[in-house]
Amino acid sequence: MNTQDVQTFKNWFYFYVKSFASDDPEFQRNMDLKEQHTKRVCQEATDIGKDLGLNEADLCLAEVSALFHDVGRFEQYRQFKTFSDRHSVNHAEFGVAILEKEGVLNRLESPVKDLIKTIISYHNRPRLPEDVDEKCLLFSRLLRDADKLDIWRVVTDYYQQMENGNKNEAVELDLPDTPGISRPVFDRIIQGEPVLFENMKNLNDFKLLQAGWVYDVNFAPSLRRLRDRGYLKKLQKALPDSEEIRQIFKTIESHVEGQLNP
Ligand SMILES: [Fe+2]
């Protein structure tokens, strides 16, 4: 794959996104949110890839998997009016089906085409499967890091705006904003394990799930970005100031420091 392929795919993607343009401001806001997210994940994937010393062709592969990773989000929202996979479809699989139906990747040879589809289908799994080959593993990890970095950005910006009363249920996955946190969420983080989706009962749990992603970051350049941008501090600020929360952030911050300064 080369930069010409990447450009062709970008043209297709932005044209595709335009077909979802709407007069409904709420709908349009959510389309814009995913379009901007995609743009930034492409940038993150490229930046981390460069830090990892990837060559030109591999950087193209990283960028294209980032470009298409959330292509299913637009149709998901149009059909189901939610970004919650639990309440609709698995947006990664849904995106792969769209790419297949539209024949978007047909200019590529089969092995690369299949690789991209696999990377996309893995991006939202709680864990990567065990038996993934080395190349697929590298690019899946890279995409997952790039995606998380931008989601941290989106949600921390959003929690800050929420303090000014701007709400968007689509971002909160329709979870209730009730007090306290759930015990299994606390236990998982203290044990050094990412929080499970099924552990989440309210918005605080969701914020802690995002904090617990630090255990699922694959590369030092990604962790460095997380630390330097202060995302953990911002998440903590969006949560109640309790002893449990302080303990959680102490644990994850020392994990990050330990990873970066072994
Ligand atoms: Fe996604």
Residues whose N, C-alpha, C, O or C-beta is under 5 A from the ligand:
A	BS01	LIG	H69 D70 N124
